[in-house]
Amino acid sequence: MNIYPEFEVVRNDSRCIRCRVCERQCANEVHWYDEDGKVMLSDESKCVNCQRCVTLCPTRALKIVKSDCRLRENANYSDQTIKEIYRQAETGGVLLSSMGNPNPLPVYWDRILINASQVTNPPIDPLREPMETKVFLGKKPGTVTRRPDGSLDTALPPQLTLSMPVMFSAMSYGSISYNAHASLARAATELGICYNTGEGGLHEDFYKYGPNTIVQVASGRFGVHKDYLEAGAAIEIKMGQGAKPGIGGHLPGTKAVGDVSKTRMIPEGSDAISPAPHHDIYSIEDLRQLVYSLKEATQYRLPVIVKVAAVHNIAAIASGIARSGADIIAIDGFRGGTGAAPTRIRDNVGIPIELALAAVDRRLRDEGIRNNVSIVCGGSIRSASDVVKAIALGADACYIATAACLAMGCHLCRSCHTGKCNWGIATQRPDLVKRLNPDIGSQRLINLMNAWRHEIKELMGGMGINSIEALRGNRLMLRGVGLTEKELEILGISHAGE
Amino acid sequence: MSPKQMQSPPLEGQVRIPSGCAVSAMISRDGRRMNGERIIESMVPMHDRSNGLGGGFAAYGIYPEYRDFYALHIFFNDRRCQEECMTLLRENFEIVQDEHIKVRKMPQITDEPIIRRVFVSPMQSVLRHLQIDEKELVVRTVNRINAQLEGSYVFSCGKNMGAFKAVGFPEDVGRYYRLEEYDAYCWTAHGRYPTNTPGWWGGAHPFCMLDYSIVHNGEISSYDANRRFIEMYGYKCTLQTDTEVITYIADYLLRRQGLTLEETASVIAAPFWSTIESKPEEERRKYTYLRTVFPSLLVTGPFSIILGFEGGLMALNDRLKLRSMVVGEQDDMVYIASEEAAIRTMAPDIKTIWSPAGGEPVIVKVKEGAF
């Protein structure tokens, strides 16, 4: 069935100079030049609205607009719903989507407001006073021990040191490009934070960024070997992902080419399918064994992170993980991004990170084990104020990936699964990959993080707080607006005006 | 909340109450005992730092004849509360003495509760049964009374020391409790300027736990981070005040973790990372360790606190020194106060007065054996 395209390419012919840059830049082959009529033509059905042509058109002759050709309006059967049914009726396939859940479900960050000092307590000016954002992630000892001479025994379990409480979240080499990884690795190193390899192994060129690298071990174990484990500053066991809780991953064979296949240690062109569970972890005690296997393999030098998707019973799950020997728990909310996920799962499985984080932090405190682990939260942390709210709810640090992709040029067209990313991020096509210059990509990531760091400091200073640790779990600094009693109770905050 | 409670303004503990304040202290390093006249006088020039909604004192060395017993100072709303509380105490302690705390009736101090002083000794059988030491039993019992028994409030529970507090201006509170009749080697005092409370006797300062007493001036911005951490370890912040949480932090670090006073100070008012970087290796390791292990006990926002304990005191400012605090020294005496005027009241011809830097603890200890 022929479905009218979702977008329309609007070309102002009086501005178009026939330079054909749109044609060359579009990997989806929307634009072409008609020699006979001397005009640029387009096939809108291929357009994903990635804005590449719009951005690069030198005369601003192009714009992409949402098509107003709509099916008959129906509040129950939306345009989208009906078209998905047509598509499935035609192909018999599972619908695929990319990036985070775009549906209008509640964003609790936007319903939480931050405090500031007035009169009784002075705000602190970050331009004039020190304002500290350094954090250590890892287990904290429960009791202080002393050496025979009475001095403090300063030995600590392994800690991950970050200059600010933000890290780049897992995106595998394969799902994103070499240049994207290079940008992330270089930026993380420059910033004194960490990026995360994702489940695709670590390209040999990037071992030098090891002190700022988190190496991931996922259910497919792609690219996992001793040197890989020892290369990073921490090891992350990926149990789940916010965008697709309960399922594994699938890198199509078309992306498993060249260095990607070598780094993943799989044959070129073969699909890389990570299973839904780790087949050596069917229960919490199995997780403990993997945690300790990884610690043994790395002489207990590195903290181990366990990453889970935010699901209904997240507080109890986190409590189990906190007792498993893991040093850090990473919780990924249902809005987290992905390079490809079944649409139904992405849009309907999991819970918001704000509620999951609040519930986990409270549970671990109620059980007196909050010090056993640090908490990292991710799944749509969009700005410095989201970071501040997350820390005040109880997180030690945040993971960002979508925001990092945006910094590198992503326009959130949500078509990563096609492998034709015009911005050189979610693709392995050499001609597209080279569009992302790691010098520029890393600089833009550094700029973004520096901007956030400034904003975090401003917000902290306003609250009269001059170190990030005094903000962590400081829920009195938050108030809800327009939230129900139940939501406030779960978030552990008061309503504005209280 | 019952309709009755909704009509009246919320009490201490039902809302979070920031407050400004005045603090003052005097201590004899020789362990000489002095009556309460001078410490009361020191609060007079700082009158405007309080608003009449709370004043109090802590005195060390006042009960030498009962030095082996825990001196509980307790407020009761009525006889029924008193009975209930005494029953609980009798289950865990021998009651050595149970008496009224003598007061001087005056128009400035009204709405007084029943104020009792009870000297107790923990029952060995209870300690063995619970497998805890006697200090822990005192802490647990006091926490239980304060959190669970309505109308009973233990506001002091150390040995050979005591707190005296009320709603009123501090100089009136001192006279009300007849502090000129007590002799102490160390006195601390507090005048309160709460911004959000009808005033409740239990909410006045000092705040005490065992022999630790805290008087504090400031409003800490780290309150909820500190509270939520410390509550993991059996403390219950029933008053929602800064002073309460700082007292628990001190008890946790000093008694339960066995940190020294200096170490405790560098957790509460931790040196900045930039300062730590510039220290020699050994110190750098120590400070980094303390900040890494106890990040949630860093106290930010303005504060000046005086922590009293058996045989000494420690004064500490927040690390940016956002609250005033001065120290004076003369012969065996050390004076500490929010304002120099207070020190000059206590010691008119004092020569040595200085202002300690933010985060720099001033620790004064009485000569060993002199208290």
Interface residues (C-beta under 8 A of the other chain):
Chain A: S117 T120 N121 P122 I124 E129 P130 E132 K134 V135 F136 K140 P141 T143 V144 R146 S151 L152 T154 L156 Q159 R365 G368 R370 N371 M463 G464 I465 N466 S467 E469 A470 L471 R472 G473 N474 R475 L476 M477
Chain B: R16 P18 S19 G20 T195 G218 E219 I220 S221 S222 Y223 D224 A225 N226 R228 F229 E231 M232 Y233 Q257 G258 L259 E263 A270 F272 W273 S274 R285 K286 T288 Y289 L290 R291 T292 V293 F294 P295 S296 L298 V299 T300 G301 P302 R319 L320 L322
